[in-house]
Amino acid sequence: MLSDMLSDLRRIVLPSVCPICGGRLPRGEAVVCSLCEATAPLTHLWLSADNPLRERFSDFMPTDKAAALFWYVEGSPWRAAIHRFKYGNMWRTAYNLGRWYGACLKQSGLYDDVDVVVPVPLHWWRRLTRGYNQSEYQADGIARELGVKVDRQSVVRHRYNKSQTSQSHHERWDNVEHIFRVRRPDRLRGKHILLVDDVLTTGATIISLGTTILEGVEDCRLSVAVLATPRHTLHVEG
């Protein structure tokens, strides 16, 4: 077919590479190469309704379900890939990983009643300087596989806060207090909302977002899908 010929030509001129190892992607492997897929540090937390991640969130807010796609391992090429798509304009990688993640959530059957996906918002200034919100592209991929919509408008980050990267545990919590605001509660009322973020460390940001939604929206339920989390955050042994 013509489309296949054009696809083959594009791959010859601009060959696709695996965002994890940098190797060439064979035809039909749109996310990562076969080796990286086979050796990915997957958590499989999406297969269980009750798991350590859900327990962690439930200590702070009512949480229906919670999962992470893979473990955030020191020195891992997966960790480096997250950094690249977060800061290196690799939005397509975020979207493709979101689709992979969404397919896992769909296959588990535990997320079939999700009504809408809400990515963690960026402040307008950070979005302007970075150029995009990687969590939105991840959310787009997840939502496509779950067959639901992404809501980018109902909740905003109305206060600019410093990067969490170099902050202590307590500083992270103080840094995200009251930074979100629900401006369209009617669009979320009565819905099962899936909150999406890239990396969970303390969980302060997504918990701040979740509690803001619960305080401002009637009759809603929350679940959480983060792309990666360190094992030590959940006290899970390797």
Disulfide bonds with the S-S distance in Angstrom:
none
